[in-house]
């Protein structure tokens, strides 16, 4: 199967396939089952959104594209860390370990939380940050004209929420969405516009998720849809599979783990490079743990955890 118009020479700056190539996904029942794809860099105009897959070996069912926090374009999601003084550091994933940290700059001390997500779908990761000074939501994104990262304001005062996540597309329109938990346990979905902004909020849970922590980035269950992880105050971890229906975005919960109590939870995509979304946690002693995803919607949601190092209590924000 090969979708798209035939190549006609140099197609740089257009949305046409590159010379000698064309492609597209084969989707059955909402799941990617096959694919022909082409490169993006220097080939398509901004706004084109081909579907890619990452697999460690040939498989009959291709995984959907995972919106990784992959800063080095090596197919593995990387980790960012913030010190109390505002210093920002990056540690690249080596699959089951992390590279030495690299200093990225200063001035991040006013961020109360930060999430990584490609909101404008340009294949360059954005940073979504709430400023604790003015309470507003901001986004750092790549300006393709200047080649530098710029800031834009996403919202006015953004307060009252206790936990946040950008799992991916929760509404079925291929745009990343934001989920937020209010102080009373109500949950709101902010559908993404695909340009770095969000539409108005939609209430999807009524006062039933009080004192929970939400996280998740990509498809955790293997059905081709973005999912959400919810840890309650007792340390029980639940998987909520995505339905891609705006008003009812979550299927019935599935208990995945007990005793899942940590000081930090990072869901930045596929850390190991096997095509499956993973989770990183930090315990009270400052040790970092990688929980590799299995795509099994059960208590076997993760494989055996892997230590990524110690000394991470020096950071007050991981993302």
C-alpha positions as CSV (number, residue, x, y, z in Angstrom):
1,X,0.0,0.0,0.0
2,X,1.4,3.4,-0.9
3,X,-0.6,6.6,-0.4
4,X,0.2,10.0,-1.8
5,X,0.9,11.7,-5.0
6,X,3.8,10.5,-7.2
7,X,7.1,12.3,-6.7
8,X,7.8,15.0,-9.3
9,X,11.3,16.0,-8.4
10,X,12.4,18.4,-5.7
11,X,9.4,18.9,-3.4
12,X,11.1,20.8,-0.6
13,X,8.8,23.4,0.9
14,X,5.6,21.6,-0.1
15,X,3.4,19.0,1.5
16,X,4.1,16.6,-1.4
17,X,6.2,13.4,-0.9
18,X,10.0,13.7,-1.5
19,X,11.5,12.7,-4.8
20,X,11.4,8.9,-5.2
21,X,9.3,8.3,-2.1
22,X,5.7,8.5,-1.0
23,X,3.8,7.0,1.8
24,X,1.1,7.0,4.5
25,X,-0.4,4.9,7.3
26,X,-2.7,1.9,6.9
27,X,-5.3,2.2,9.7
28,X,-7.9,-0.5,10.6
29,X,-10.3,0.1,13.4
30,X,-8.4,3.1,14.6
31,X,-5.1,1.3,14.9
32,X,-2.1,1.6,12.7
33,X,-1.5,-1.9,11.2
34,X,1.0,-0.9,8.4
35,X,3.0,2.0,7.2
36,X,5.0,3.6,4.4
37,X,6.7,6.8,5.6
38,X,9.1,9.5,4.5
39,X,11.5,11.8,6.2
40,X,10.4,15.3,7.4
41,X,13.5,17.4,7.6
42,X,13.8,19.6,4.5
43,X,11.0,17.7,2.8
44,X,7.6,18.9,3.9
45,X,6.2,22.3,4.9
46,X,5.2,23.1,8.4
47,X,1.8,21.6,9.2
48,X,2.3,18.3,7.4
49,X,1.7,15.5,9.8
50,X,2.8,12.1,8.5
51,X,2.5,9.1,10.9
52,X,5.7,7.4,11.9
53,X,6.5,4.2,13.8
54,X,9.4,3.0,15.9
55,X,10.0,-0.7,16.3
56,X,13.1,-2.6,17.5
57,X,12.4,-5.4,15.1
58,X,9.8,-6.2,12.4
59,X,6.3,-6.7,13.8
60,X,3.0,-7.3,12.1
61,X,1.2,-4.5,13.9
62,X,3.0,-1.2,13.9
63,X,2.8,1.1,16.9
64,X,1.3,4.5,16.6
65,X,3.5,7.5,16.7
66,X,4.6,8.3,20.2
67,X,5.0,12.0,21.0
68,X,8.4,11.6,22.7
69,X,10.4,14.2,24.6
70,X,13.2,13.3,22.3
71,X,15.5,16.2,22.2
72,X,18.3,14.5,20.3
73,X,16.3,12.8,17.6
74,X,17.7,9.3,18.3
75,X,14.3,7.7,19.0
76,X,14.6,7.8,22.8
77,X,12.8,10.2,25.1
78,X,15.2,12.4,27.2
79,X,14.9,13.9,30.7
80,X,15.0,17.5,31.8
81,X,15.8,18.6,35.4
82,X,15.4,21.9,37.3
83,X,17.4,23.0,40.4
84,X,15.8,25.2,43.1
85,X,18.0,28.1,41.8
86,X,16.5,27.8,38.3
87,X,19.2,25.9,36.5
88,X,18.0,23.6,33.7
89,X,19.8,20.4,32.9
90,X,19.3,17.7,30.2
91,X,20.2,14.0,30.4
92,X,19.8,12.1,27.2
93,X,18.4,8.5,27.2
94,X,20.7,5.7,26.3
95,X,17.9,3.2,26.5
96,X,18.3,1.7,29.9
97,X,20.6,4.4,31.3
98,X,21.1,8.2,31.1
99,X,24.0,10.2,29.7
100,X,25.9,12.7,31.8
101,X,23.9,15.9,32.4
102,X,24.3,18.9,30.2
103,X,23.6,22.5,31.3
104,X,20.8,24.1,29.3
105,X,20.5,27.6,31.0
106,X,19.1,29.4,33.9
107,X,16.0,31.4,34.8
108,X,13.5,28.5,35.3
109,X,13.0,29.1,39.1
110,X,9.5,30.6,38.5
111,X,8.1,27.5,36.9
112,X,5.6,25.7,39.3
113,X,5.4,22.8,36.8
114,X,6.6,22.0,33.2
115,X,5.4,19.4,30.7
116,X,6.9,18.3,27.4
117,X,4.6,17.9,24.4
118,X,4.6,18.8,20.7
119,X,1.5,21.0,20.7
120,X,1.9,22.4,17.2
121,X,2.9,19.0,15.7
122,X,6.1,20.3,14.1
123,X,8.1,17.3,15.4
124,X,10.1,19.6,17.8
125,X,9.2,19.3,21.4
126,X,7.5,22.2,23.2
127,X,7.8,23.0,26.9
128,X,4.5,24.0,28.6
129,X,5.1,25.9,31.8
130,X,3.0,27.6,34.5
131,X,4.6,30.7,36.0
132,X,4.0,30.8,39.7
133,X,4.6,34.6,39.7
134,X,1.7,35.7,37.4
135,X,-0.2,32.3,37.4
136,X,-0.2,32.2,33.6
137,X,0.5,29.3,31.2
138,X,3.3,29.7,28.7
139,X,4.8,27.6,25.9
140,X,8.4,27.4,24.7
141,X,8.4,26.4,21.0
142,X,10.8,26.4,18.0
143,X,10.4,29.4,15.8
144,X,11.1,28.0,12.3
145,X,11.9,31.4,10.9
146,X,14.7,32.4,13.4
147,X,15.7,28.9,14.3
148,X,15.5,29.9,18.0
149,X,13.1,28.9,20.8
150,X,10.5,31.6,21.6
151,X,7.8,32.0,24.3
152,X,4.1,32.5,23.9
153,X,1.3,32.9,26.4
154,X,-1.3,30.2,26.3
155,X,-3.7,31.4,28.9
156,X,-4.4,34.0,31.6
157,X,-4.5,33.0,35.3
158,X,-4.2,29.3,35.5
159,X,-4.8,28.3,39.1
160,X,-6.7,25.8,41.3
161,X,-5.6,22.7,39.5
162,X,-3.6,20.1,41.5
163,X,-2.3,17.8,38.8
164,X,-1.8,18.0,35.0
165,X,-0.9,15.8,32.0
166,X,-0.7,16.0,28.3
167,X,-1.2,12.3,27.4
168,X,-1.7,12.9,23.6
169,X,-4.8,12.9,21.5
170,X,-7.8,12.2,23.7
171,X,-10.5,13.4,21.3
172,X,-9.7,11.7,18.1
173,X,-8.6,14.7,16.1
174,X,-4.8,13.9,16.1
175,X,-4.0,17.0,18.3
176,X,-2.5,16.7,21.8
177,X,-4.9,17.6,24.6
178,X,-4.4,18.7,28.2
179,X,-6.0,17.1,31.2
180,X,-6.2,18.9,34.6
181,X,-7.5,17.8,38.0
182,X,-9.2,20.5,40.2
183,X,-9.0,20.8,43.9
184,X,-12.5,19.3,44.4
185,X,-11.5,16.2,42.3
186,X,-13.2,17.3,39.1
187,X,-11.3,16.6,35.9
188,X,-11.3,18.9,32.9
189,X,-10.1,18.2,29.3
190,X,-8.7,21.0,27.3
191,X,-8.8,20.0,23.6
192,X,-5.7,21.1,21.7
193,X,-6.1,23.3,18.6
194,X,-2.9,22.0,17.0
195,X,-1.2,25.4,17.1
196,X,0.0,25.6,20.7
197,X,-3.3,26.8,22.1
198,X,-6.3,25.0,23.6
199,X,-10.1,25.2,23.2
200,X,-12.3,25.8,26.2
201,X,-12.4,23.2,29.0
202,X,-14.8,20.2,29.0
203,X,-15.7,18.6,32.4
204,X,-15.1,14.9,32.1
205,X,-15.1,13.7,35.7
206,X,-17.3,15.2,38.5
207,X,-15.5,15.4,41.9
208,X,-14.3,11.8,41.9
209,X,-10.5,12.2,41.5
210,X,-9.6,14.1,44.7
211,X,-6.0,13.9,45.9
212,X,-4.7,12.0,42.8
213,X,-1.7,12.4,40.7
214,X,-2.1,12.1,36.9
215,X,0.5,11.4,34.3
216,X,1.1,9.5,31.1
217,X,2.3,10.2,27.6
218,X,1.3,8.1,24.6
219,X,-0.3,4.6,24.2
220,X,0.3,2.4,27.2
221,X,-2.2,-0.3,26.5
222,X,-1.4,-1.2,22.9
223,X,-4.7,-0.2,21.3
224,X,-3.3,2.8,19.4
225,X,-4.9,5.5,21.6
226,X,-3.3,7.7,24.2
227,X,-4.0,6.7,27.8
228,X,-3.8,8.2,31.3
229,X,-2.3,6.9,34.5
230,X,-3.9,7.9,37.8
231,X,-2.3,7.3,41.3
232,X,-4.6,7.7,44.3
233,X,-3.6,8.8,47.8
234,X,-3.1,5.2,48.9
235,X,-0.5,4.6,46.2
236,X,-2.7,2.5,43.9
237,X,-2.0,3.1,40.2
238,X,-4.8,2.8,37.7
239,X,-4.7,2.8,33.9
240,X,-7.5,4.7,32.1
241,X,-7.4,3.7,28.5
242,X,-8.3,6.5,26.1
243,X,-11.5,6.3,24.0
244,X,-10.9,9.4,21.8
245,X,-14.4,10.6,22.7
246,X,-14.3,14.2,24.0
247,X,-17.0,14.0,26.6
248,X,-16.1,10.5,27.8
249,X,-12.4,10.2,27.1
250,X,-11.6,7.4,29.5
251,X,-12.6,3.7,29.6
252,X,-13.2,1.8,32.9
253,X,-10.1,1.9,35.1
254,X,-7.7,-1.1,35.3
255,X,-5.6,-1.5,38.4
256,X,-1.9,-1.7,37.4
257,X,0.1,-1.4,40.6
258,X,-0.1,-0.9,44.4
259,X,2.5,0.8,46.5
260,X,3.3,3.2,43.7
261,X,4.3,6.1,45.9
262,X,7.1,8.4,44.7
263,X,8.2,12.0,44.9
264,X,8.2,12.6,41.2
265,X,6.6,11.0,38.1
266,X,7.9,11.6,34.6
267,X,6.0,10.5,31.5
268,X,8.0,11.7,28.6
269,X,7.3,8.9,26.0
270,X,9.5,6.0,24.9
271,X,12.7,6.1,26.9
272,X,14.0,2.7,25.9
273,X,13.4,3.1,22.1
274,X,11.3,-0.1,21.7
275,X,8.2,1.8,20.5
276,X,6.3,1.6,23.8
277,X,5.7,4.5,26.2
278,X,7.5,4.2,29.5
279,X,7.4,6.0,32.9
280,X,10.2,7.4,35.1
281,X,9.8,7.9,38.9
282,X,12.0,9.2,41.8
283,X,11.8,7.8,45.3
284,X,12.3,9.6,48.6
285,X,16.0,8.7,48.7
286,X,16.6,10.5,45.4
287,X,16.9,7.3,43.2
288,X,15.5,7.3,39.7
289,X,13.6,4.3,38.3
290,X,12.6,3.4,34.8
291,X,9.4,1.5,34.4
292,X,9.5,0.1,30.8
293,X,6.0,-0.2,29.2
294,X,4.7,-3.6,27.9
295,X,1.5,-2.5,26.2
296,X,-0.4,-4.9,28.5
297,X,-3.5,-3.3,30.0
298,X,-3.2,-5.3,33.3
299,X,-1.0,-5.6,36.4
300,X,1.8,-6.4,33.9
301,X,1.6,-2.8,32.5
302,X,5.3,-2.4,33.2
303,X,8.3,-4.7,33.1
304,X,10.9,-5.0,35.8
305,X,12.0,-1.6,36.9
306,X,15.5,-0.4,36.0
307,X,17.7,1.9,38.2
308,X,18.8,5.1,36.5
309,X,21.0,6.5,39.2
310,X,20.8,8.4,42.5
311,X,21.3,12.0,43.7
312,X,18.2,13.3,42.0
313,X,16.9,15.1,45.1
314,X,19.1,18.0,44.1
315,X,16.3,18.8,41.6
316,X,12.9,20.1,42.5
317,X,11.4,19.5,39.1
318,X,11.8,16.6,36.7
319,X,10.1,16.5,33.3
